[in-house]
Amino acid sequence: MLIRDQAGRTARLALQSGLGWLIVAFAAGLAAALSAAGLAGGPIHRLQPIFLNTLLFGWFALGGAGVGLLIIQRTLGAVLY
């Protein structure tokens, strides 16, 4: 059963959750890019080595994008190939 077939409030909350995960994925990807470029300041800059930061934030970005797209797909009933 698709989420969109359920109550409107449930579908709306699921869609907002999916969009939230996509925003988290974008932020993690941006943090990975800034960290790899050496432009990140604060606690991220102090973590070593820099490749560990890129790998860590990259995995967060991939996971967040996957979860976000899955939730949006289940909410809208769209087929994502």
Stockholm file with secondary structure:
# STOCKHOLM 1.0

chainA/1-81         MLIRDQAGRTARLALQSGLGWLIVAFAAGLAAALSAAGLAGGPIHRLQPIFLNTLLFGWFALGGAGVGLLIIQRTLGAVLY
#=GR chainA/1-81 SS CCGGGSCHHHHHHHHHHHHHHHHHHHHHHHHHHHHHHTCCCTHHHHSSCHHHHHHHHHHHHHHHHHHHHHHHHHHHTCCCC
#=GC SS_cons        CCGGGSCHHHHHHHHHHHHHHHHHHHHHHHHHHHHHHTCCCTHHHHSSCHHHHHHHHHHHHHHHHHHHHHHHHHHHTCCCC
//
